[in-house]
Amino acid sequence: MLRKEEILERTSNGLAIFKHYLPGNWRIGRNFLNPLYEDSKASCNIYFDRRSSIYKMKDFGNDSYSGDCFFLVGQLKGLDCNRAADFVEILEIIDRDLGLGLASGTPVSIPPATVHRTVSGKTEETPEKPVKPYQFREQKFPLAELVYWQQYGITGGEGTGKSNYVAAIVAGCICPAGAEVDTLGIQITANGRHKAVLLYDTEQSEVQLFKNVSNLLARAKQPDKPDELKAFCLTGMSRKERLNAIVQSMDKFYYQYGGIQLVVIDGIADLVKSANDEAESVAVIDELYRLAGIYNTCILCVLHFVPNGLKLRGHLGSELQRKAATILSIEKDEEPTQSVVKALKVREGSPLDVPLMLFAWDKKAGMHVYKGEKPREEKEKRKERELVNVARDIFGRQTRITYIDLCEQLQQVLDIKERTAKSYIRFMRERDIITKDTANQSCFIIGSYNLQRNASCP
């Protein structure tokens, strides 16, 4: 049976499908005439949707012609991709037309070919790129090599202090009443009723987890482990068994301790086979969301960024980003000995208005300690940088935009409410990131701030 994910993987996230079916010498991110109807103004473009990690088509002149690559094929073939039977037929058409060979069970390697297109009666041929006589194939490290390289600390995405930050939060939940505990700048509600505090580690070994818990107890100023703290190493279980163990243990300890104060899952990506499996990712997040509601507790999940550090990993990260009430990013500061905590999402208010908190390793204390907040100027600089990047992304696809459309795009890109989006637009106007179009006062264009930055770049 054909799967949507397989086709996207074989077609560069849908880009090859657009190249195959869309005539014209178009470019990604540049407006062109929509070939699906008689278009008089170039207001259609192909862009990469960072939220779903696939290429999509957006027509600003007629929004009913906007969608992904499957929508495009459905329009061309007279099929409705919202109907299950039609969607299966669309998958078969793509597999057949592009020669992917997925339906026959013998997928073939197809180099990206240059498509010769006809535009306005003129034929422009682009010379085909030479096909390389080799292919790249990812080879995973075997267990023996992973064990060898671990002793040299060569691990992806480590060293920012995520586990230590989480340990500080747990320490605040189990510390004795009235004790002065460094929780790295976070105010923790006291666990006066001694509800259960559950820590599930899917990444570290049992030995490392024991060390982490020992350091956690020292931070909490507890000579012995409190009975309400339960720490579990799940690395010895299969990925399917891990979620079952979490569900069953939460139910047990909820009734045993009269409630659950906090649940920590350090390494949520290890609950699924692949962070890019959409169905499995949605199922896991929905289950955790359900458990948080049933047991009236907070579930704190730790997830790595993708290697480029711009977004959370795969469909799992996208789904977690939609459902999470708050997302905190822990990164290395400009001062390499310090880590900085940035808010990426807050349920109420603006994440760019949350102060940047610092913590670092203190040799004398033998643990990470709170180093205070970054100056207000740093917070404003971060807000400015983020909004400049968003503005360049939006205006890279179109030269002008109305206030309502800009507000909607800010809400989609930054996952914020309308009220916050309007305050961002006001901030962008004050900093000259965007400005009113002199030819059309109802539209905004890119401001002189971006033009000056672009001009100063070599």
C-alpha positions as CSV (number, residue, x, y, z in Angstrom):
1,M,0.0,0.0,0.0
2,L,1.3,3.4,-0.9
3,R,2.1,5.8,1.9
4,K,2.2,9.6,1.8
5,E,5.4,9.7,3.8
6,E,7.2,7.4,1.4
7,I,6.3,9.6,-1.6
8,L,7.4,12.8,0.2
9,E,10.7,11.2,1.1
10,R,11.3,10.1,-2.5
11,T,10.3,13.5,-4.0
12,S,12.3,15.9,-1.8
13,N,9.3,16.7,0.4
14,G,7.0,17.2,-2.6
15,L,9.3,19.5,-4.6
16,A,9.9,17.0,-7.4
17,I,6.1,16.6,-7.8
18,F,5.6,20.3,-8.3
19,K,8.5,20.3,-10.8
20,H,6.9,17.5,-12.8
21,Y,3.4,18.8,-13.0
22,L,3.8,22.6,-13.0
23,P,4.7,24.1,-16.4
24,G,6.8,27.3,-16.5
25,N,10.3,28.3,-15.5
26,W,9.3,29.1,-11.9
27,R,11.6,29.4,-8.9
28,I,11.0,28.6,-5.2
29,G,9.8,31.6,-3.3
30,R,9.2,33.7,-6.4
31,N,5.8,34.7,-7.7
32,F,4.6,33.3,-11.0
33,L,1.4,33.0,-13.0
34,N,-0.8,30.1,-11.7
35,P,-1.1,27.6,-14.6
36,L,-4.4,26.1,-13.2
37,Y,-6.4,29.0,-14.5
38,E,-6.1,32.1,-16.6
39,D,-4.0,34.2,-14.2
40,S,-3.2,37.8,-15.1
41,K,-1.0,38.7,-12.2
42,A,2.0,36.7,-10.8
43,S,0.7,36.0,-7.3
44,C,1.4,32.3,-6.9
45,N,4.6,30.7,-5.5
46,I,6.1,27.5,-4.2
47,Y,7.5,27.7,-0.7
48,F,8.8,25.3,2.0
49,D,6.4,25.1,4.9
50,R,8.6,24.9,8.0
51,R,5.7,23.7,10.2
52,S,4.8,20.6,8.1
53,S,8.3,20.2,6.6
54,I,6.9,19.9,3.0
55,Y,6.7,22.1,-0.1
56,K,3.4,23.9,-0.7
57,M,1.8,26.2,-3.3
58,K,0.3,29.5,-2.2
59,D,-1.9,31.6,-4.5
60,F,-2.5,35.1,-3.0
61,G,-4.8,36.0,-5.8
62,N,-7.1,32.9,-5.3
63,D,-6.7,31.1,-2.1
64,S,-8.8,28.1,-3.3
65,Y,-5.8,27.1,-5.4
66,S,-3.4,26.8,-2.5
67,G,-2.3,23.5,-1.1
68,D,0.4,20.8,-1.1
69,C,1.6,18.6,-4.0
70,F,-1.2,16.1,-3.5
71,F,-3.8,18.9,-3.8
72,L,-2.1,20.0,-7.1
73,V,-2.3,16.5,-8.7
74,G,-5.9,16.2,-7.5
75,Q,-6.8,19.6,-9.2
76,L,-5.1,18.5,-12.5
77,K,-6.8,15.0,-12.5
78,G,-10.2,16.1,-11.2
79,L,-9.8,14.3,-7.9
80,D,-10.6,15.4,-4.3
81,C,-7.7,14.7,-2.0
82,N,-10.0,15.0,1.0
83,R,-11.8,11.8,-0.1
84,A,-9.9,8.6,0.9
85,A,-10.5,6.8,-2.3
86,D,-9.4,9.8,-4.4
87,F,-6.3,10.3,-2.3
88,V,-5.2,6.7,-2.8
89,E,-5.7,7.2,-6.6
90,I,-3.6,10.5,-6.4
91,L,-0.8,8.5,-4.7
92,E,-1.0,5.9,-7.5
93,I,-0.9,8.6,-10.2
94,I,2.2,10.2,-8.7
95,D,4.0,6.9,-8.3
96,R,3.2,6.0,-11.9
97,D,3.9,9.3,-13.5
98,L,7.2,9.9,-11.7
99,G,8.2,6.3,-12.0
100,L,8.9,5.8,-8.3
101,G,8.1,2.1,-8.3
102,L,6.7,2.1,-4.8
103,A,3.4,0.3,-5.7
104,S,5.3,-2.6,-7.3
105,G,7.5,-3.0,-4.3
106,T,10.7,-2.2,-6.3
107,P,11.5,1.4,-5.7
108,V,14.0,2.8,-8.2
109,S,16.5,5.5,-7.8
110,I,15.5,8.5,-10.0
111,P,18.0,11.4,-10.3
112,P,16.3,14.8,-10.4
113,A,15.7,15.5,-14.0
114,T,15.3,18.9,-15.6
115,V,11.8,19.4,-17.0
116,H,11.6,21.4,-20.3
117,R,8.5,23.6,-20.0
118,T,6.7,25.9,-22.4
119,V,5.9,29.4,-21.3
120,S,3.8,31.8,-23.5
121,G,4.6,30.0,-26.7
122,K,8.4,30.2,-26.2
123,T,10.3,27.0,-25.4
124,E,13.3,27.4,-23.2
125,E,15.5,24.3,-22.7
126,T,17.8,24.0,-19.7
127,P,20.7,21.7,-20.1
128,E,20.3,18.6,-18.0
129,K,22.6,18.2,-15.0
130,P,25.0,15.4,-15.3
131,V,23.9,12.3,-13.3
132,K,26.5,11.4,-10.6
133,P,27.7,7.8,-10.8
134,Y,27.2,7.3,-7.1
135,Q,24.6,7.8,-4.4
136,F,24.6,8.8,-0.7
137,R,23.3,6.3,1.8
138,E,23.0,7.0,5.5
139,Q,24.8,4.3,7.6
140,K,23.9,4.2,11.2
141,F,26.6,3.7,13.8
142,P,26.6,0.2,15.3
143,L,26.4,-0.1,19.1
144,A,30.2,-0.9,19.4
145,E,31.1,2.3,17.7
146,L,28.7,4.4,19.7
147,V,30.1,3.0,22.9
148,Y,33.6,3.8,21.7
149,W,33.0,7.4,20.7
150,Q,30.9,8.2,23.8
151,Q,34.1,8.2,25.8
152,Y,35.2,11.2,23.8
153,G,31.9,13.1,24.2
154,I,31.1,13.2,20.5
155,T,27.3,13.4,20.7
156,G,24.8,15.6,18.8
157,G,23.0,18.3,20.6
158,E,24.6,17.7,24.0
159,G,26.2,20.1,26.4
160,T,23.5,22.8,26.6
161,G,22.3,21.7,30.1
162,K,18.8,20.4,29.3
163,S,18.9,17.6,31.8
164,N,20.4,19.8,34.5
165,Y,17.7,22.4,34.0
166,V,15.0,19.7,34.3
167,A,16.8,18.4,37.4
168,A,16.5,21.8,39.0
169,I,12.7,21.8,38.4
170,V,12.4,18.4,40.0
171,A,14.5,19.5,42.9
172,G,12.1,22.4,43.5
173,C,9.3,19.8,43.8
174,I,11.0,17.6,46.4
175,C,12.9,20.1,48.6
176,P,12.1,20.4,52.3
177,A,9.6,23.1,53.3
178,G,11.3,26.5,53.6
179,A,14.6,25.3,52.2
180,E,16.6,27.8,50.0
181,V,17.1,25.8,46.7
182,D,18.6,27.1,43.5
183,T,16.1,26.2,40.8
184,L,17.9,28.2,38.1
185,G,15.6,31.1,38.1
186,I,12.2,29.3,38.1
187,Q,9.7,29.7,40.8
188,I,8.4,26.2,41.8
189,T,5.1,25.6,43.6
190,A,5.8,23.7,46.9
191,N,4.7,20.1,46.9
192,G,3.2,20.4,50.4
193,R,0.9,17.3,49.9
194,H,3.9,15.1,48.8
195,K,2.3,14.1,45.6
196,A,4.3,11.8,43.3
197,V,7.2,13.3,41.2
198,L,8.0,11.0,38.3
199,L,11.2,11.1,36.2
200,Y,11.5,8.9,33.1
201,D,14.8,8.8,31.3
202,T,14.9,7.2,27.8
203,E,18.5,8.3,26.9
204,Q,20.9,7.8,29.8
205,S,22.3,4.6,31.2
206,E,21.3,3.4,34.7
207,V,24.7,4.6,36.0
208,Q,24.3,8.1,34.6
209,L,20.7,8.3,35.8
210,F,21.9,7.4,39.3
211,K,24.5,10.2,39.2
212,N,21.9,12.7,37.9
213,V,19.5,11.8,40.7
214,S,22.3,12.0,43.3
215,N,23.1,15.5,42.1
216,L,19.4,16.4,42.0
217,L,19.1,15.3,45.7
218,A,22.1,17.5,46.6
219,R,20.5,20.5,44.9
220,A,17.2,19.8,46.8
221,K,19.2,19.5,50.1
222,Q,17.8,16.1,50.7
223,P,20.1,13.6,52.4
224,D,18.0,10.7,51.1
225,K,15.7,10.2,48.3
226,P,12.1,11.2,49.2
227,D,9.6,8.4,48.8
228,E,7.5,10.5,46.4
229,L,10.3,10.8,43.9
230,K,10.4,7.9,41.4
231,A,13.1,7.8,38.8
232,F,13.0,5.2,36.0
233,C,15.6,4.2,33.3
234,L,13.6,3.0,30.2
235,T,16.6,2.4,27.9
236,G,16.3,-1.4,28.4
237,M,12.7,-1.4,27.1
238,S,11.5,-1.4,23.5
239,R,10.0,1.9,22.4
240,K,6.5,0.5,22.4
241,E,6.9,-0.8,26.0
242,R,8.1,2.6,27.3
243,L,4.9,4.4,26.7
244,N,2.9,1.5,28.3
245,A,5.2,1.6,31.3
246,I,4.6,5.4,31.7
247,V,0.9,5.0,31.4
248,Q,0.6,2.2,33.9
249,S,3.0,3.7,36.5
250,M,1.3,7.1,36.4
251,D,-2.0,5.4,37.2
252,K,-0.4,3.4,40.1
253,F,1.4,6.4,41.7
254,Y,-1.6,8.7,41.2
255,Y,-3.7,6.6,43.6
256,Q,-0.8,5.7,45.8
257,Y,0.2,9.3,46.6
258,G,-3.1,11.1,46.1
259,G,-2.0,12.8,42.9
260,I,1.0,13.6,40.7
261,Q,2.9,16.9,41.1
262,L,5.2,16.6,38.0
263,V,6.0,14.1,35.3
264,V,9.4,14.5,33.4
265,I,10.1,12.5,30.2
266,D,13.8,13.2,29.3
267,G,14.0,12.1,25.7
268,I,10.4,12.0,24.3
269,A,11.7,11.1,20.8
270,D,12.7,7.7,22.1
271,L,9.0,6.8,22.7
272,V,8.5,6.5,18.9
273,K,10.3,4.6,16.2
274,S,10.8,7.8,14.1
275,A,10.2,11.4,14.9
276,N,9.1,11.8,11.3
277,D,6.3,9.3,11.6
278,E,3.3,11.5,11.6
279,A,0.7,9.0,12.8
280,E,2.8,7.6,15.6
281,S,3.9,11.1,16.7
282,V,0.3,12.4,16.9
283,A,-0.8,9.2,18.8
284,V,2.0,9.7,21.4
285,I,1.3,13.4,22.0
286,D,-2.4,12.8,22.1
287,E,-1.9,10.2,24.8
288,L,0.3,12.4,26.9
289,Y,-2.1,15.3,26.5
290,R,-4.9,12.9,27.7
291,L,-2.9,11.8,30.7
292,A,-2.1,15.3,31.7
293,G,-5.9,16.1,31.8
294,I,-6.9,12.9,33.5
295,Y,-4.3,13.2,36.3
296,N,-4.5,17.0,36.4
297,T,-0.7,17.3,36.3
298,C,2.2,18.9,34.3
299,I,4.1,16.7,31.9
300,L,7.5,18.1,31.0
301,C,9.1,16.7,27.9
302,V,12.7,17.1,26.7
303,L,13.3,17.1,22.9
304,H,16.4,17.9,20.8
305,F,16.4,20.5,18.0
306,V,17.2,19.2,14.5
307,P,20.9,19.6,13.6
308,N,20.5,23.1,12.2
309,G,19.0,24.2,15.5
310,L,16.0,26.0,13.9
311,K,13.1,23.7,14.7
312,L,12.1,20.8,16.8
313,R,12.6,17.3,15.4
314,G,10.2,16.0,12.8
315,H,6.4,15.5,13.1
316,L,6.9,14.8,16.8
317,G,8.3,18.3,17.3
318,S,5.6,19.9,15.2
319,E,2.8,18.1,17.1
320,L,4.5,18.9,20.5
321,Q,4.8,22.5,19.5
322,R,1.1,22.7,18.7
323,K,-0.1,21.0,22.0
324,A,2.5,22.3,24.5
325,A,1.5,25.2,26.8
326,T,5.0,26.4,27.0
327,I,8.3,25.7,25.1
328,L,11.6,26.7,26.5
329,S,14.8,26.5,24.4
330,I,18.2,26.0,26.2
331,E,21.2,27.0,24.2
332,K,24.8,27.9,24.6
333,D,25.2,31.6,25.3
334,E,27.7,33.9,23.5
335,E,29.8,33.3,26.6
336,P,30.5,29.6,26.1
337,T,30.6,28.7,29.8
338,Q,27.0,29.8,30.2
339,S,23.6,28.5,28.9
340,V,20.7,30.7,28.1
341,V,17.0,29.9,28.5
342,K,14.7,31.4,25.9
343,A,10.9,31.1,25.7
344,L,9.8,30.0,22.3
345,K,6.1,29.7,23.1
346,V,3.9,30.8,26.1
347,R,0.2,30.2,26.3
348,E,-0.6,33.8,27.4
349,G,1.5,36.7,26.2
350,S,4.5,37.0,24.0
351,P,7.6,34.7,24.2
352,L,9.8,37.5,22.9
353,D,8.9,39.5,26.0
354,V,10.0,36.8,28.5
355,P,13.5,37.6,30.0
356,L,16.5,35.6,29.0
357,M,17.8,33.6,32.0
358,L,21.4,32.4,32.4
359,F,22.9,29.5,34.3
360,A,26.4,28.0,34.4
361,W,28.5,25.4,36.1
362,D,29.9,26.4,39.4
363,K,33.0,24.3,40.4
364,K,32.8,25.3,44.1
365,A,29.1,24.4,44.4
366,G,29.5,21.3,42.2
367,M,26.4,22.0,40.2
368,H,24.9,24.5,37.8
369,V,23.8,27.8,39.4
370,Y,21.6,30.7,38.4
371,K,23.4,33.6,36.9
372,G,20.5,36.1,36.6
373,E,18.8,37.6,33.6
374,K,20.3,39.1,30.6
375,P,20.0,42.9,30.3
376,R,16.8,44.2,28.8
377,E,18.7,45.4,25.8
378,E,19.6,41.8,25.0
379,K,15.9,40.8,25.1
380,E,15.0,43.7,22.8
381,K,17.8,42.6,20.4
382,R,16.5,39.1,20.4
383,K,13.0,40.3,19.7
384,E,14.3,42.5,16.9
385,R,16.4,39.7,15.3
386,E,13.5,37.2,15.4
387,L,11.1,39.7,13.8
388,V,13.6,40.8,11.1
389,N,14.0,37.1,10.1
390,V,10.3,36.6,9.9
391,A,9.8,39.8,7.9
392,R,12.5,38.7,5.4
393,D,10.8,35.3,5.1
394,I,7.4,36.9,4.4
395,F,8.5,39.6,2.1
396,G,10.8,37.2,0.3
397,R,7.7,35.7,-1.2
398,Q,5.8,38.9,-1.9
399,T,6.7,42.6,-2.2
400,R,3.7,44.0,-0.3
401,I,1.1,42.7,2.1
402,T,-2.0,44.0,3.8
403,Y,-2.3,44.5,7.6
404,I,-4.8,41.6,8.0
405,D,-2.6,39.1,5.9
406,L,0.5,40.2,7.8
407,C,-1.2,39.6,11.1
408,E,-2.4,36.1,10.0
409,Q,1.0,35.1,8.7
410,L,2.7,36.2,12.0
411,Q,0.2,34.1,13.9
412,Q,1.0,31.1,11.7
413,V,4.8,31.4,11.7
414,L,5.2,32.3,15.4
415,D,2.2,30.4,16.7
416,I,0.9,33.4,18.6
417,K,-2.5,35.0,19.2
418,E,-3.9,37.9,17.2
419,R,-3.3,40.4,20.1
420,T,0.4,39.5,20.2
421,A,0.7,39.6,16.4
422,K,-0.7,43.2,16.4
423,S,1.9,44.2,19.0
424,Y,4.6,42.7,16.9
425,I,3.5,44.7,13.9
426,R,3.6,47.9,15.9
427,F,7.1,47.0,17.1
428,M,8.2,46.3,13.5
429,R,6.9,49.6,12.4
430,E,8.7,51.5,15.2
431,R,12.0,49.8,14.3
432,D,11.4,50.4,10.6
433,I,11.5,46.7,9.9
434,I,8.4,47.3,7.8
435,T,6.8,50.5,6.5
436,K,3.6,51.7,4.8
437,D,3.7,51.5,1.0
438,T,3.6,55.1,-0.4
439,A,1.7,53.9,-3.5
440,N,-0.9,52.0,-1.4
441,Q,-1.4,53.0,2.2
442,S,-3.3,49.9,3.0
443,C,-0.3,47.7,2.4
444,F,3.1,47.2,4.1
445,I,6.5,46.8,2.4
446,I,9.9,45.9,3.7
447,G,11.5,48.7,5.7
448,S,14.7,50.5,5.4
449,Y,16.1,48.5,8.3
450,N,16.3,45.4,6.1
451,L,17.5,47.3,3.1
452,Q,20.4,48.8,5.1
453,R,21.4,45.4,6.5
454,N,21.3,43.8,3.0
455,A,23.3,46.7,1.6
456,S,26.0,46.3,4.3
457,C,26.4,42.5,3.6
458,P,29.3,41.7,1.2
